[in-house]
Amino acid sequence: MSFINYSSREINCKIVYYGPGLCGKTTNLQYIYNKTNPETKGKLISLSTETDRTLFFDFLPLSLGEIRGFKTRFHLYTVPGQVFYDASRKLILKGVDGVVFVADSQVERMEANIESFENLRTNLGEQGYDLNRIPNVVQYNKRDLPNAVTIEELRESLNPRSVPEFQAVAPTGVGVFDTLKAVAKLVLTELKRGG
Amino acid sequence: MDKNKIIEGAAKLVAKGAFDKAIREYQKVLDLDPRDVRVLQKMGELFQKKGENPQAASFFTRVAEVYAQDGFFLKAVALYKQVLKLNPDLVEVNVKLAELHQHLGLMTEAMAFFQVVVAHHERKGDTKATFATLKKMVDLDPENVSSRLKLAELYAREQMGGEALTEFKRSAEWLERNNRPDERLRVLERIAALEPDNVNLARSLAHDYLARGDHKRALSKLQLCFKADPRDIPTLNLLAQAFTALNHVGKTLSVYKELAKLYAARNQHTEARDAWGRIERLDPADPDLVAWKHSQRPADAPPPPAAPRPARTSVSQAIAAVQAAAPPPPPPPPPQSTPVTLSRDQIHKLLAETDVYVKYGLHDKALEHLRRIFAVDPENLDAHEKAYVIYRSAGQGAQATEQLLNVLRLCTRGLERKRAQAYLDTLLSEAPGHPEMPAFLAVLRPEAVRGGPDPALMGAGEEEVLLADDGLDSSSDDLALRTAGPGGVDDELLAEDDEAMLVDEEPEQVSVAADEPLTSRRRSGVLVPPAPEVEGYGDAMPYGDEGADRTEMNDALGAYDPGVESAVELPPEEEVVLTPSPPLPPSRSPVPAARAAPPAPPPEAPPARTAWTQAAYRRPAPAPAAAAPPPPPAHAAGAASPGTNGAVARSTAPAPPAPASAPRTTDRMASAGTNGAFTRAPTPSVLVPPPPSPARYTPPPAPARPVGRGAPEESGPVTEELNEASFFLDQGLLDEAREVLETVELVRPGLPRTAALRERLAALEASKAAAPSPTPPPAPRVEPPGVEPIPVSTGSYNLAEELADELQELGPPPEEPSAAGADFQYSVEEVFSEFKKGLERVVQSTDVDTHYDLGIAYKEMGLLDDAVQVFEVARQASQGQPKEVDCLTMIGLLQGMRSEPERAVAAFRDALSSPHAAQREVSLRYELGLAHEAANSPGKALGQYLAVQNADPGHRDVAERVRRLSATVRPEDDGPPRSPTGSSPTGRSAPTRPSAPEPSPTAKTRKVGYL
């Protein structure tokens, strides 16, 4: 649930980019950061390990301005995708308002995609969330690669509920903002409903 | 129901000693929030104070479960260990601890706890559970041959021959790969016992025995081979070697003659001539040889006829004769006794000489003597006691501790309570939280264990061994306690076996035996030797008390007939291999003559012995580059190759060189921007996780084995926590430092640095009590290098514009919420610690917005302590600015969430004192009122609510709160600072803002919450 601070009159919504290792979650945030109006973005916190993998989480605050006197902001997070960071993923999912599942379209990553998707469902469940209810979208990243699986196959495995889905090539920005906008809409809708 | 109020009330009850009432109050909170760890822990502590340990353990267990679920593995470990202290018999807690250590990558500790679990299941006779746990252990550490062998033995015991064979064979392969021939040979013997018809294995074993000079045992193997195929040339060649080595000339001749015939029959004339040549060298007058020579010279006169003895029969008879004359080979000796044998007298002598060396301060020589004893008797309690004394006097604390533990383990095993008491006292004083302490106490000082000794524990000597076994392989040097097998009695048996084995048969007996019918000799039952003796495997081959079981199994298989073996009368025999004592230094005269008698220099232990000693009993070093086992293939590939996971490497930037001090970097290969991820700017690298996972989710790579527990060492999060404790001490935050040190002591007891820090803490507390001094200013923050994580580029995307429609559709902001607002896994503590280090480098302390945003992020993740800390940093950087009010507000909210209402009050009061608080005064006063309520100050709360109501009657639920409180209390003035506008909602004159802001109580709120 979005964090509403009545004293400082802020609403903070938390969107988590989830997916297997090296699927492009951080790249999504980097593109968003690079292409967003500087006045509406905070600093991108993106630390990496020696092997250039996400350390704990990436974090990018985006401001939507004031909505009825409340400064409304989206906090975008990524999770570390590697399997041995499950505890970190669980922690990052706490208080989540929306999820972007970033899938790696390459055929050899299908199993990792499915594992990660199930891991998302499990970890959300442990936090008391239901993937079927929480705002979420799916992004099929790396569509430009020759070994990409067909969208139908990806959809069958990763989008059984037909949530909004997007094809993306994150380094070039294809589908990046479409994905963000879609999940942001869902989160705001949920916020409105909750209000 | 106001949770904070209840907690506050309960705390007061605790202070009054009304524990039962406090428990009832806390229970109300738990009814609302069963996962509130602070309250759960309070409950546990209360029950512990009341002496109701089962209930206390139950609550601590719940806390630990929550921590474990949330990824705070170290905290969970600390809690579970506390539970074990309350009730050491909770096997499920040991399981949890094993799994948590597994998550933390502390495999040795995980295995130790699993061993306790296995011991428990075995004690209960729960074979199924034992199987399950052993399989876990094997899966957890496939390189741990000890677990695999235990599993194999269990399979064998349960008549699951196929599974047993599989595990034995894997163990043998591992032992071969790791150059441990002695142990491998013993495992092969177990395989041979299960596969009595495996001729290839028998021949291989014979070959090995011959290479080791163990001709008798080789002969027994060759007999099996010969039975299977009397015309097998390799077998016959090996037979000839064996007979030659045993100096059985006649039998050797027979074999060579058979070989010559076979070669000739196969037209291998060169080989045939070679065989005759060997015969000639042995006996030039051999009639068969003469005949053959004549046959090679047809012109010569015919030779006298050779004795018409069929070669095959003669070979059979020869084997049988030797077998009959010699005792059937006993089971292979334990590795330590193969190369070196010491009689008990010699051991006593060595011990006496050790005393002399110690007396004259010659510690090295004394230790050398002890090493020799351990080479043949790793469980010699006297020797371990002496080693302890030596290390102690030499100031080698880690080794001394290890020896102390070894002594206690042996005393535990042997139920030597009286002897152990002094050592137990020492351990209790030095490391009362040692994980083996419960096991030691349960056996050695049962009266000290609450509720008396565990009958099961007391009654089952062997299981006690397992309880204490978890550290048996830990050693700081090769004076390790090296076996987990039974003790003295079996030692004697072993010695007898060895002697029997070393008996040289007499020729007369051979000739007599050779006349026996072949059939009877074939019944000699020595073809498949019995299972290895317990001692031989030590900790790495944990054959415990299974000798009888194995015998039964062998009987069932028809592979071993001890009766036949015992029927052979063995002549008394002296030990063949003796290790004389080294000469004493001539200048050291007061050595008794008897001790100085054998002046010959001690033979060096063979390499195999050394290898065994080191490999089996030394804890693996943390990261010895040269000796480290090769990483799993996936690991190596992932670390080294770019674009793994099938990802296409795109534009990559070279990663900065790994900082020399970066943790966890030593054993992993750095890959410079080769992860196949998309464009990524170089960022500081602070943690090296395992390399990218391969194309599928795979179990995590086996981490480097941790440092042995015997010599406690810091690592990872523990080091980090100790650094934090040191920092707290530097800052004078003694409570925080104490909390950290206590937790570290629980998690990793006995660390020297912990002790040092505790001493420092005690000194500071003493000085503080004498003359309280102001808290020193915080240490200067590390100046960041000014590297931005991602280069900022201007852009034009405006999400707000894009979502304008959705934003318009939004209704008013939501109304008033409730009153107050197996794998291997990296623990959150570890990752977060590295993350924070990285942040220090890339986020300047003056960056208010980023710290503020991070505070929100931490708060969302439930990392409340850290959230307070970063908000405090943001607040410090924004003093006098509007943002300071936001920071103080967040600090106040977080303190409320942390059940620290007084600190929340202070934060909100600070916020109200800001000149920028005017526009938020109403909401801040409302929050202040909530905090006062939580702090059990309803009068002050009412005062604030009334002020809010005067300014904004519709503000949230203030009217309801005023109505409720007005019925019971009168409004109180808590002296809030007046807002700069001069108008106070209460109508009172506002105080001026103090020129120097009083130090916020939040400045001391930083706590380490991740251990």
Interface residues (C-beta under 8 A of the other chain):
Chain A: F3 I4 N5 Y6 S7 S8 R9 E10 I11 N12 K14 P20 G21 L22 G24 T26 T27 Q30 I32 Y33 N34 K35 T36 N37 P38 T40 G42 K43 L44 I45 S46 L47 S48 T49 E50 T51 D52 R53 L55 F56 F57 F59 P61 L62 S63 L64 G65 I67 R68 G69 F70 T72 F74 H75 Y77 P80 Q82 V83 F84 Y85 D86 A87 S88 K90 L91 I92 K94 G95 D104 Q106 E108 R109 E111 A112 E115 S116 E126 K142 L145 N147 A170 P171 F177 L180 K181 A184 K185 L188 T189 L191 K192 G194 G195
Chain B: Q69 D70 G71 F73 H103 A639 N645 G646 A647 V648 R650 S651 T652 A655 A658 A662 T665 R668 A670 S671 A672 G673 T674 N675 G676 A677 F678 T679 R680 T683 P684 S685 V686 L687 V688 P689 P690 P691 P692 S693 A695 R696 Y697 T698 P700 E788 P789 I790 V792 S793 T794 G795 S796 Y797 N798 L799 A800 E802 L803 E806 L807 E809 L810 G811 P812 P813 P814 E815 P817 G821 D823 F824 Q825 Y826 S827 V828 V831 F832 E834 F835 G838 L839 V842 V843 D847 D849 T850 D853 L854 I856 A857 K859 E860 M861 G862 L863 V885 D886 T889 M890 L893 A911 R920 S923 L924 Y926 E927 R956
